[in-house]
Amino acid sequence: MSRAARRLWLVSNGHAEDALALALWSRAAARLPAWRATALPLVGDGRAYAAAPGAPVEIVGPRRNLPAGGLTMHHPVLLWRDLRAGVLAQTGSQLRALRAGEADAVLIVGDVFAQAMAAALGAPRRFVLQPLVSVRMADGGGRVAWNRAFMERIRAPERLLLRRAEIVYTRDEPTAAWLRRRGVRATFLGNPIMDGLQGRRLDPWPDLPTLALLPGSRAYAIEAVGVMLEALEVLADHGRVLAAAVAWTQGSLPPPAAGWRVERAPSAVGPVWRRAGVRVAWVSGRFRDVLATADAVLGATGTAQEQAVGLGLPVVAFALWPAPGPAFLANQARLLGPSLEVVTRTPAAIASAVARALDDPERRATARRDGPARLGGAGGTDAIADDLVARLAGSPAA
């Protein structure tokens, strides 16, 4: 390969990880004119890379959405669905693409699977962003189920892979310090998931307490939002007055359940449903604005709940089958601390928890204080990109 066109590979293991890798390259590309980027998304169709503005990325390898949507190991049922859909054949094709690739460096964004896959590339320089696992997840965690062994701990095999990296960027300083004590060149420069969250308040009903509903971007969002609406029905039938904004990603809306009627929507939001004193606005493509409007959050997601906590919001969450399941939420609760309350999947339990999140000043004050401290503020993407630029534009390897 010509030295005039050095090649950086981006290997990422999930939809959010694709977006993080692209954000880093977008900030670095103009300062690295001798470098070109090649991306291999290990999960899904890689649409984040395909939509890259201003910093072109060549996308390689097979790309296909599988039934589990990247949650393959979260439940045996999801593993079985992906096995039937051909996940092993797809992984084999991805390995062949990596073995055939030529790279001067690789940026890996993801967990131990992404790190192990990227080892097949043989790039002389490795950089890792591990945005998923924190040592905080181990606090009081006890034993871990076999399928979650690498989701909640940075185990010895992963540490061996991380020791090969020129630098490892972690999601918090305690994790970086823990890795450094174990021979990994690790640093914390900020948590990139907290970047780009500055939204504008929607305020269609500025005098009402407002709840953000985060049913997620995967297929289970239909089921999740149905559970959320049942909880809001309990609140409405008990005379509660509030507004809710759904961060909706699934295209067409489900039909209104009995007891809900469609209202004329304020210009700031999408369609609005009403039941007694509870109004629900369906908002598409404005996730940041939904969070900026919220006093509390009801969620069934992963990263979005972490972002809400990082903004100082109290979050209520419940499990779905087969994912996100109880083990996932228990792990997330260890990570996010008192800002997250996990409740059973019953309308009454969810409604009670939502009322506490909206009404309890101590709970809200704790979330405002503890959440941002755990997640960190904005600026991590720029800081990591700056460090990457300095390393790639400087000497070949440290």
Secondary structure, DSSP 8 states (H G I E B T S, - for coil): --TTSEEEEEEE-SHHHHHHHHHHHHHHGGG-TTEEEEEEESSBT-HHHHT--SS-EEE-S--B--TTTT-GGG-HHHHHHHHHHTHHHHHHHHHHHHHH---SEEEEESSHHHHHHHGGG--S-EEEEE-S--GGGGTT--S--GGGTTTSS--HHHHHHHTTSSEEEESSHHHHHHHHTTT--EE----GGGTT-------SSTTS-EEEEE--SSTTHHHHHHHHHHHHHHHHHTT--EEEEEEE-SSS-----TT-EEE---TTSS-EEEETTEEEEEEES-HHHHHHH-SEEEE--SHHHHHHHHTT--EEEE--SSSS-HHHHHHHHHHHGGGEEEE-S-HHHHHHHHHHHHH-HHHHHHHHHHHHHHH--S-HHHHHHHHHHHHHHSSS--
